[in-house]
């Protein structure tokens, strides 16, 4: 069943040819800005990993990875959901020093995703990870990194408007920081998504912190795997989307778990069976570097800066019949 929403009077502000050139500009400019501000270097990354290693991102713990047997290797491969854990191992293997890090083009398949205007079974994002010191494991360091990423977005938006004057979106550079508990206290009668929409409506650019643990209401704000982000030092970057008139998540990121945080969160989530995986054993033994990292949606960023109403306008994927018919009737081209 289609969940598509088409704003009244919506029209894509660029031609299809201009759109492709604009997407190319966003990718090139944002990647450059990100590498300079965060001191990152590009690396190659896998499309799939060994299913027995525990390296795949488990997301909320219920999504099924696309898997396939590899007879000549003698194991099953699983298509990544994201590279949240793989990147931290790569920091160690590629010998990145504190203060430096990596980024990569991440392509994933999330077969159980509920597709709508902003969700697709195909996920593309800039996955990044940076080696930090133990002294950097604090909220101030997290906030400064968030401000750097928002600066990258705003600088790319400026370059885009200069090249395509018909585009008018100007993101808010000032970031409002708020925790999930503060947000629940502020809007106790609303659902988590409704809370996010209201705070973004007011402040435009918001970093919502501390996602994963239970709130005073007894429920977590949102699901977060227990074995990569430290739930006390993570968050989602949200911006106001004027086309969809709603909150718009661009990035999930955070300071990664150390041995103590991993031990605590595995127990709290009831995932102690993961302790047997090689990745988790390395973490619990303190053999992986302290890190901060996240993913920044490529198609999401293109949607926001270009003013499109559907993610299928900026990426090629598969859609249900009702969505395709609705888009065709509205003059929307799905790639």
C-alpha positions as a Markdown table, in Angstrom:
| # | Residue | x | y | z |
|---|---|---|---|---|
| 1 | Unk | 0.0 | 0.0 | 0.0 |
| 2 | Unk | 1.4 | 3.4 | -1.0 |
| 3 | Unk | 2.3 | 5.8 | 1.8 |
| 4 | Unk | 3.3 | 8.6 | -0.6 |
| 5 | Unk | 2.6 | 12.2 | 0.1 |
| 6 | Unk | 2.6 | 14.7 | -2.7 |
| 7 | Unk | 2.4 | 18.4 | -1.6 |
| 8 | Unk | -0.3 | 20.5 | -3.3 |
| 9 | Unk | 1.2 | 22.2 | -6.3 |
| 10 | Unk | 4.5 | 20.4 | -6.1 |
| 11 | Unk | 6.9 | 20.7 | -9.0 |
| 12 | Unk | 10.5 | 19.6 | -9.1 |
| 13 | Unk | 12.5 | 22.9 | -9.4 |
| 14 | Unk | 15.1 | 21.5 | -11.9 |
| 15 | Unk | 14.8 | 19.6 | -15.2 |
| 16 | Unk | 15.9 | 16.0 | -15.1 |
| 17 | Unk | 19.2 | 16.8 | -16.8 |
| 18 | Unk | 19.9 | 19.7 | -14.4 |
| 19 | Unk | 18.9 | 17.4 | -11.5 |
| 20 | Unk | 21.7 | 14.9 | -12.4 |
| 21 | Unk | 24.3 | 17.6 | -12.6 |
| 22 | Unk | 23.1 | 19.1 | -9.3 |
| 23 | Unk | 23.4 | 15.6 | -7.6 |
| 24 | Unk | 27.0 | 15.3 | -9.0 |
| 25 | Unk | 27.8 | 18.8 | -7.5 |
| 26 | Unk | 26.4 | 17.8 | -4.1 |
| 27 | Unk | 28.4 | 14.6 | -3.9 |
| 28 | Unk | 31.7 | 16.2 | -5.0 |
| 29 | Unk | 31.4 | 19.4 | -2.8 |
| 30 | Unk | 30.1 | 17.7 | 0.3 |
| 31 | Unk | 32.7 | 15.0 | 0.2 |
| 32 | Unk | 35.4 | 17.6 | -0.1 |
| 33 | Unk | 34.0 | 19.7 | 2.8 |
| 34 | Unk | 33.7 | 16.6 | 5.0 |
| 35 | Unk | 37.3 | 15.4 | 4.4 |
| 36 | Unk | 38.7 | 18.9 | 5.2 |
| 37 | Unk | 36.6 | 19.6 | 8.3 |
| 38 | Unk | 36.9 | 16.2 | 9.9 |
| 39 | Unk | 40.4 | 15.2 | 8.6 |
| 40 | Unk | 39.1 | 12.1 | 6.8 |
| 41 | Unk | 40.5 | 10.0 | 3.9 |
| 42 | Unk | 38.5 | 7.9 | 1.5 |
| 43 | Unk | 38.7 | 4.1 | 1.7 |
| 44 | Unk | 37.1 | 1.2 | -0.2 |
| 45 | Unk | 34.4 | -0.7 | 1.7 |
| 46 | Unk | 32.5 | -4.0 | 1.3 |
| 47 | Unk | 29.0 | -4.5 | 0.0 |
| 48 | Unk | 28.7 | -7.7 | 2.0 |
| 49 | Unk | 30.5 | -9.2 | 5.0 |
| 50 | Unk | 30.8 | -12.7 | 6.6 |
| 51 | Unk | 27.6 | -13.4 | 8.5 |
| 52 | Unk | 29.5 | -15.2 | 11.3 |
| 53 | Unk | 31.7 | -12.2 | 12.4 |
| 54 | Unk | 29.1 | -9.9 | 13.9 |
| 55 | Unk | 30.3 | -7.0 | 11.7 |
| 56 | Unk | 27.0 | -6.2 | 10.1 |
| 57 | Unk | 25.0 | -3.3 | 11.6 |
| 58 | Unk | 22.0 | -4.9 | 13.3 |
| 59 | Unk | 20.0 | -1.6 | 13.2 |
| 60 | Unk | 17.0 | -2.2 | 15.6 |
| 61 | Unk | 17.8 | -5.9 | 15.9 |
| 62 | Unk | 14.8 | -7.2 | 14.0 |
| 63 | Unk | 15.6 | -6.3 | 10.3 |
| 64 | Unk | 16.6 | -9.3 | 8.1 |
| 65 | Unk | 19.8 | -9.0 | 6.2 |
| 66 | Unk | 19.9 | -10.1 | 2.6 |
| 67 | Unk | 22.1 | -13.3 | 2.7 |
| 68 | Unk | 23.5 | -15.8 | 0.3 |
| 69 | Unk | 25.8 | -18.8 | 0.4 |
| 70 | Unk | 29.3 | -18.6 | -1.1 |
| 71 | Unk | 30.2 | -22.3 | -1.9 |
| 72 | Unk | 33.8 | -21.6 | -2.9 |
| 73 | Unk | 34.5 | -19.7 | 0.4 |
| 74 | Unk | 32.5 | -21.9 | 2.7 |
| 75 | Unk | 30.5 | -19.3 | 4.4 |
| 76 | Unk | 27.4 | -17.1 | 4.1 |
| 77 | Unk | 27.7 | -13.5 | 3.0 |
| 78 | Unk | 25.3 | -10.8 | 4.3 |
| 79 | Unk | 24.6 | -7.6 | 2.5 |
| 80 | Unk | 25.4 | -4.7 | 4.9 |
| 81 | Unk | 22.8 | -2.6 | 6.5 |
| 82 | Unk | 25.5 | -0.1 | 7.2 |
| 83 | Unk | 29.2 | -0.2 | 8.0 |
| 84 | Unk | 28.9 | 1.0 | 11.6 |
| 85 | Unk | 31.1 | -1.8 | 13.0 |
| 86 | Unk | 33.3 | -2.5 | 10.0 |
| 87 | Unk | 34.6 | 1.1 | 10.0 |
| 88 | Unk | 35.9 | 0.8 | 13.5 |
| 89 | Unk | 37.8 | -2.4 | 12.7 |
| 90 | Unk | 39.1 | -0.6 | 9.5 |
| 91 | Unk | 40.5 | 2.2 | 11.7 |
| 92 | Unk | 42.7 | -0.4 | 13.4 |
| 93 | Unk | 43.6 | -2.3 | 10.3 |
| 94 | Unk | 44.5 | 0.7 | 8.2 |
| 95 | Unk | 46.4 | 2.3 | 11.2 |
| 96 | Unk | 44.7 | 5.6 | 11.4 |
| 97 | Unk | 46.2 | 7.9 | 14.0 |
| 98 | Unk | 44.1 | 9.8 | 16.6 |
| 99 | Unk | 42.6 | 12.9 | 15.0 |
| 100 | Unk | 42.3 | 11.2 | 11.6 |
| 101 | Unk | 39.7 | 9.0 | 10.1 |
| 102 | Unk | 38.0 | 7.5 | 7.0 |
| 103 | Unk | 34.9 | 7.9 | 4.9 |
| 104 | Unk | 33.5 | 5.6 | 2.3 |
| 105 | Unk | 30.5 | 5.4 | -0.1 |
| 106 | Unk | 28.2 | 2.9 | 1.6 |
| 107 | Unk | 25.5 | 1.1 | -0.4 |
| 108 | Unk | 23.1 | -1.2 | 1.4 |
| 109 | Unk | 19.9 | -3.1 | 1.0 |
| 110 | Unk | 17.3 | -3.0 | 3.8 |
| 111 | Unk | 14.7 | -5.5 | 2.6 |
| 112 | Unk | 12.3 | -4.8 | 5.5 |
| 113 | Unk | 12.2 | -1.1 | 5.2 |
| 114 | Unk | 8.7 | 0.4 | 5.0 |
| 115 | Unk | 9.0 | 2.6 | 1.9 |
| 116 | Unk | 7.5 | 6.1 | 1.6 |
| 117 | Unk | 8.7 | 9.5 | 0.5 |
| 118 | Unk | 12.0 | 9.3 | 2.4 |
| 119 | Unk | 12.6 | 5.6 | 2.9 |
| 120 | Unk | 13.8 | 3.1 | 0.3 |
| 121 | Unk | 15.1 | -0.5 | 0.4 |
| 122 | Unk | 18.2 | 0.9 | -1.2 |
| 123 | Unk | 20.3 | 3.0 | 1.2 |
| 124 | Unk | 23.3 | 5.1 | 0.1 |
| 125 | Unk | 25.3 | 7.2 | 2.6 |
| 126 | Unk | 28.7 | 8.6 | 3.4 |
| 127 | Unk | 29.8 | 6.3 | 6.3 |
| 128 | Unk | 32.7 | 7.9 | 8.3 |
| 129 | Unk | 34.7 | 7.0 | 11.3 |
| 130 | Unk | 37.4 | 8.9 | 13.2 |
| 131 | Unk | 40.0 | 7.7 | 15.7 |
| 132 | Unk | 39.7 | 9.8 | 18.9 |
| 133 | Unk | 41.4 | 9.7 | 22.3 |
| 134 | Unk | 39.8 | 8.7 | 25.6 |
| 135 | Unk | 39.8 | 12.4 | 26.5 |
| 136 | Unk | 37.5 | 13.1 | 23.5 |
| 137 | Unk | 34.8 | 10.8 | 24.9 |
| 138 | Unk | 32.5 | 13.7 | 26.0 |
| 139 | Unk | 29.5 | 15.7 | 25.0 |
| 140 | Unk | 31.5 | 18.8 | 24.0 |
| 141 | Unk | 33.5 | 16.8 | 21.4 |
| 142 | Unk | 30.4 | 15.3 | 20.0 |
| 143 | Unk | 28.7 | 18.7 | 19.7 |
| 144 | Unk | 31.7 | 20.3 | 17.9 |
| 145 | Unk | 31.8 | 17.4 | 15.4 |
| 146 | Unk | 28.0 | 17.9 | 14.8 |
| 147 | Unk | 28.7 | 21.6 | 14.1 |
| 148 | Unk | 31.4 | 20.7 | 11.6 |
| 149 | Unk | 29.0 | 18.4 | 9.7 |
| 150 | Unk | 26.3 | 21.1 | 9.7 |
| 151 | Unk | 28.9 | 23.5 | 8.4 |
| 152 | Unk | 29.6 | 21.1 | 5.5 |
| 153 | Unk | 25.9 | 20.9 | 4.6 |
| 154 | Unk | 25.5 | 24.7 | 4.7 |
| 155 | Unk | 28.6 | 25.3 | 2.5 |
| 156 | Unk | 27.4 | 22.7 | 0.0 |
| 157 | Unk | 24.0 | 24.4 | -0.1 |
| 158 | Unk | 25.6 | 27.7 | -0.9 |
| 159 | Unk | 27.6 | 26.2 | -3.7 |
| 160 | Unk | 24.5 | 24.6 | -5.1 |
| 161 | Unk | 22.5 | 27.8 | -5.0 |
| 162 | Unk | 25.3 | 29.6 | -6.8 |
| 163 | Unk | 25.3 | 27.1 | -9.6 |
| 164 | Unk | 21.5 | 26.6 | -9.8 |
| 165 | Unk | 19.8 | 30.0 | -8.9 |
| 166 | Unk | 16.3 | 28.5 | -9.0 |
| 167 | Unk | 17.1 | 26.6 | -5.8 |
| 168 | Unk | 16.3 | 28.6 | -2.7 |
| 169 | Unk | 16.7 | 26.2 | 0.3 |
| 170 | Unk | 19.1 | 27.6 | 2.9 |
| 171 | Unk | 19.7 | 25.3 | 5.9 |
| 172 | Unk | 19.9 | 26.8 | 9.4 |
| 173 | Unk | 23.6 | 26.8 | 10.5 |
| 174 | Unk | 22.9 | 27.2 | 14.2 |
| 175 | Unk | 22.4 | 23.8 | 15.8 |
| 176 | Unk | 20.0 | 23.3 | 18.7 |
| 177 | Unk | 21.0 | 20.4 | 21.0 |
| 178 | Unk | 18.4 | 18.6 | 23.1 |
| 179 | Unk | 18.3 | 15.1 | 24.7 |
| 180 | Unk | 15.5 | 12.6 | 24.1 |
| 181 | Unk | 14.5 | 13.0 | 27.8 |
| 182 | Unk | 14.3 | 16.7 | 27.5 |
| 183 | Unk | 12.2 | 16.3 | 24.3 |
| 184 | Unk | 9.8 | 13.9 | 26.1 |
| 185 | Unk | 9.5 | 16.3 | 29.0 |
| 186 | Unk | 8.7 | 19.1 | 26.6 |
| 187 | Unk | 6.1 | 17.2 | 24.5 |
| 188 | Unk | 4.9 | 14.3 | 26.8 |
| 189 | Unk | 1.6 | 13.9 | 24.9 |
| 190 | Unk | 3.2 | 13.4 | 21.5 |
| 191 | Unk | 4.8 | 10.4 | 19.8 |
| 192 | Unk | 8.6 | 10.4 | 19.2 |
| 193 | Unk | 8.2 | 11.4 | 15.6 |
| 194 | Unk | 5.7 | 14.1 | 16.4 |
| 195 | Unk | 8.1 | 15.5 | 19.0 |
| 196 | Unk | 10.9 | 15.6 | 16.5 |
| 197 | Unk | 8.7 | 17.4 | 14.0 |
| 198 | Unk | 7.7 | 20.1 | 16.6 |
| 199 | Unk | 11.2 | 20.8 | 17.7 |
| 200 | Unk | 12.4 | 21.0 | 14.1 |
| 201 | Unk | 9.6 | 23.3 | 13.2 |
| 202 | Unk | 10.8 | 25.7 | 15.8 |
| 203 | Unk | 14.5 | 25.5 | 15.5 |
| 204 | Unk | 15.1 | 24.2 | 12.0 |
| 205 | Unk | 18.4 | 22.4 | 12.7 |
| 206 | Unk | 18.4 | 20.0 | 15.7 |
| 207 | Unk | 20.7 | 17.4 | 17.1 |
| 208 | Unk | 18.7 | 15.0 | 19.2 |
| 209 | Unk | 21.0 | 13.3 | 21.8 |
| 210 | Unk | 21.0 | 10.1 | 23.9 |
| 211 | Unk | 19.1 | 7.6 | 21.7 |
| 212 | Unk | 18.7 | 4.0 | 22.7 |
| 213 | Unk | 18.1 | 3.8 | 26.4 |
| 214 | Unk | 14.7 | 3.9 | 28.2 |
| 215 | Unk | 13.2 | 7.2 | 29.1 |
| 216 | Unk | 11.2 | 8.1 | 32.2 |
| 217 | Unk | 8.1 | 6.8 | 30.3 |
| 218 | Unk | 9.7 | 3.4 | 30.3 |
| 219 | Unk | 10.2 | 3.3 | 26.5 |
| 220 | Unk | 13.2 | 4.4 | 24.4 |
| 221 | Unk | 12.8 | 7.3 | 22.1 |
| 222 | Unk | 13.9 | 5.1 | 19.2 |
| 223 | Unk | 15.7 | 1.8 | 18.6 |
| 224 | Unk | 19.5 | 1.8 | 18.4 |
| 225 | Unk | 21.8 | -1.2 | 18.3 |
| 226 | Unk | 23.7 | -1.8 | 21.6 |
| 227 | Unk | 27.1 | -2.5 | 20.1 |
| 228 | Unk | 28.3 | 0.6 | 18.2 |
| 229 | Unk | 27.1 | 3.9 | 19.7 |
| 230 | Unk | 27.4 | 4.8 | 23.3 |
| 231 | Unk | 23.8 | 5.7 | 24.1 |
| 232 | Unk | 24.8 | 8.6 | 26.3 |
| 233 | Unk | 27.0 | 10.1 | 23.6 |
| 234 | Unk | 25.1 | 9.7 | 20.3 |
| 235 | Unk | 22.3 | 11.3 | 18.4 |
| 236 | Unk | 20.4 | 12.1 | 15.2 |
| 237 | Unk | 20.9 | 15.2 | 13.0 |
| 238 | Unk | 17.5 | 16.6 | 12.0 |
| 239 | Unk | 16.6 | 19.5 | 9.8 |
| 240 | Unk | 13.3 | 21.0 | 8.9 |
| 241 | Unk | 12.1 | 20.0 | 5.4 |
| 242 | Unk | 9.9 | 22.8 | 4.0 |
| 243 | Unk | 8.7 | 20.7 | 1.0 |
| 244 | Unk | 7.3 | 17.9 | 3.2 |
| 245 | Unk | 6.7 | 20.2 | 6.2 |
| 246 | Unk | 8.3 | 17.8 | 8.6 |
| 247 | Unk | 11.4 | 16.8 | 10.4 |
| 248 | Unk | 14.0 | 15.2 | 8.2 |
| 249 | Unk | 16.8 | 13.0 | 9.5 |
| 250 | Unk | 20.1 | 13.4 | 7.7 |
| 251 | Unk | 22.5 | 11.5 | 10.0 |
| 252 | Unk | 22.8 | 9.1 | 12.8 |
| 253 | Unk | 26.1 | 9.3 | 14.6 |
| 254 | Unk | 27.9 | 9.1 | 17.9 |
| 255 | Unk | 30.9 | 8.3 | 20.0 |
| 256 | Unk | 31.4 | 4.6 | 19.9 |
| 257 | Unk | 31.1 | 2.2 | 22.8 |
| 258 | Unk | 34.1 | 1.4 | 24.9 |
| 259 | Unk | 34.3 | -1.9 | 26.8 |
| 260 | Unk | 32.3 | -0.6 | 29.7 |
| 261 | Unk | 29.5 | 0.9 | 27.6 |
| 262 | Unk | 29.3 | -2.3 | 25.4 |
| 263 | Unk | 29.1 | -4.5 | 28.5 |
| 264 | Unk | 26.3 | -2.3 | 30.0 |
| 265 | Unk | 24.3 | -2.0 | 26.8 |
| 266 | Unk | 24.4 | -5.6 | 25.8 |
| 267 | Unk | 23.1 | -6.5 | 29.2 |
| 268 | Unk | 20.4 | -3.9 | 29.1 |
| 269 | Unk | 19.2 | -4.9 | 25.7 |
| 270 | Unk | 19.4 | -8.6 | 26.4 |
| 271 | Unk | 21.9 | -9.3 | 23.7 |
| 272 | Unk | 24.6 | -11.1 | 25.6 |
| 273 | Unk | 24.9 | -13.8 | 23.0 |
| 274 | Unk | 26.8 | -11.3 | 20.8 |
| 275 | Unk | 29.7 | -11.4 | 23.2 |
| 276 | Unk | 30.9 | -14.5 | 21.3 |
| 277 | Unk | 31.5 | -12.6 | 18.0 |
| 278 | Unk | 35.1 | -11.7 | 17.2 |
| 279 | Unk | 34.3 | -8.0 | 16.9 |
| 280 | Unk | 32.7 | -7.9 | 20.3 |
| 281 | Unk | 35.5 | -9.8 | 21.9 |
| 282 | Unk | 38.0 | -7.4 | 20.5 |
| 283 | Unk | 36.0 | -4.5 | 21.9 |
| 284 | Unk | 35.5 | -6.0 | 25.3 |
| 285 | Unk | 39.3 | -6.6 | 25.5 |
| 286 | Unk | 40.0 | -3.0 | 24.6 |
| 287 | Unk | 41.7 | -3.9 | 21.3 |
| 288 | Unk | 39.9 | -1.4 | 19.0 |
| 289 | Unk | 40.6 | 2.3 | 18.9 |
| 290 | Unk | 38.3 | 4.8 | 20.6 |
| 291 | Unk | 36.2 | 6.3 | 17.8 |
| 292 | Unk | 33.4 | 8.6 | 16.7 |
| 293 | Unk | 31.4 | 8.0 | 13.5 |
| 294 | Unk | 28.2 | 8.0 | 11.7 |
| 295 | Unk | 26.4 | 7.9 | 8.4 |
| 296 | Unk | 25.1 | 10.8 | 6.3 |
| 297 | Unk | 22.4 | 10.0 | 3.8 |
| 298 | Unk | 23.4 | 10.8 | 0.2 |
| 299 | Unk | 19.9 | 10.7 | -1.2 |
| 300 | Unk | 18.5 | 12.3 | 1.9 |
| 301 | Unk | 20.9 | 15.3 | 1.5 |
| 302 | Unk | 20.1 | 15.6 | -2.2 |
| 303 | Unk | 16.4 | 15.6 | -1.4 |
| 304 | Unk | 16.7 | 18.4 | 1.1 |
| 305 | Unk | 19.0 | 20.6 | -0.9 |
| 306 | Unk | 17.2 | 20.1 | -4.2 |
| 307 | Unk | 13.7 | 20.4 | -2.8 |
| 308 | Unk | 12.3 | 17.1 | -4.1 |
| 309 | Unk | 9.4 | 15.5 | -2.4 |
| 310 | Unk | 10.3 | 11.8 | -3.0 |
| 311 | Unk | 13.6 | 10.0 | -2.6 |
| 312 | Unk | 12.9 | 8.1 | -5.8 |
| 313 | Unk | 13.6 | 11.4 | -7.7 |
| 314 | Unk | 17.3 | 11.3 | -6.6 |
| 315 | Unk | 18.0 | 7.5 | -6.5 |
| 316 | Unk | 17.1 | 4.4 | -8.4 |
| 317 | Unk | 15.2 | 1.8 | -6.5 |
| 318 | Unk | 12.0 | -0.3 | -6.6 |
| 319 | Unk | 8.5 | 1.0 | -5.7 |
| 320 | Unk | 5.0 | -0.4 | -5.4 |
| 321 | Unk | 2.5 | 0.0 | -8.2 |
| 322 | Unk | 0.4 | 2.6 | -6.3 |
| 323 | Unk | 3.4 | 4.8 | -5.6 |
| 324 | Unk | 4.5 | 4.7 | -9.3 |
| 325 | Unk | 1.0 | 5.5 | -10.5 |
| 326 | Unk | 0.6 | 8.4 | -8.0 |
| 327 | Unk | 4.0 | 9.9 | -9.1 |
| 328 | Unk | 3.2 | 9.5 | -12.8 |
| 329 | Unk | -0.1 | 11.3 | -12.3 |
| 330 | Unk | 1.7 | 14.1 | -10.5 |
| 331 | Unk | 4.4 | 14.5 | -13.1 |
| 332 | Unk | 7.1 | 13.1 | -10.8 |
| 333 | Unk | 9.9 | 11.1 | -12.4 |
| 334 | Unk | 11.1 | 8.2 | -10.4 |
| 335 | Unk | 14.6 | 7.1 | -11.4 |
